[in-house]
């Protein structure tokens, strides 16, 4: 029986770095939200990293 290869999820180029900063406590959710606005990660990736829905703040 052949093993199935798990599907890998494609993330933005900077996803792993930003996730590391957030997990290490170097960045807060507001900082991660700011990089979504710059296009570094997607709103869905923001939710993966922080556990919160992405909402645009003023």
C-alpha positions in Angstrom: 0.0 0.0 0.0 1.5 3.4 -1.1 1.6 6.2 1.4 -0.1 9.4 0.5 2.0 12.5 0.7 0.5 15.1 2.9 -0.6 18.3 1.0 1.6 21.1 2.0 -0.1 24.5 2.5 1.4 27.3 0.5 2.2 30.3 2.7 3.4 33.8 1.8 7.1 34.3 1.6 7.4 36.0 5.0 4.9 33.8 6.8 7.4 31.7 8.8 9.4 34.7 9.9 6.3 36.6 11.1 4.9 33.5 12.8 8.2 33.1 14.6 8.3 36.7 15.8 4.7 36.5 17.0 5.2 33.1 18.8 8.4 34.4 20.4 6.5 37.4 21.8 8.6 39.8 19.7 5.5 41.0 17.8 2.0 41.7 19.0 -1.2 41.1 17.0 -1.3 44.8 16.0 2.1 44.4 14.4 1.1 41.3 12.5 -2.1 43.1 11.4 0.1 45.9 10.0 2.0 43.5 7.7 -1.2 42.2 6.2 -1.9 45.8 5.1 1.6 45.8 3.5 0.8 42.5 1.6 3.4 40.4 3.4 0.8 37.9 4.6 -2.9 37.3 3.9 -5.8 37.8 6.3 -6.2 34.0 6.5 -2.5 33.7 7.5 -3.1 36.4 10.1 -5.8 34.2 11.6 -3.5 31.1 11.5 -0.8 33.0 13.3 -2.8 34.9 15.9 -6.0 32.9 16.2 -8.0 36.1 15.7 -10.1 37.2 12.7 -8.4 39.9 10.6 -10.2 43.2 11.0 -9.1 46.5 9.5 -8.4 49.1 12.1 -8.5 52.9 11.7 
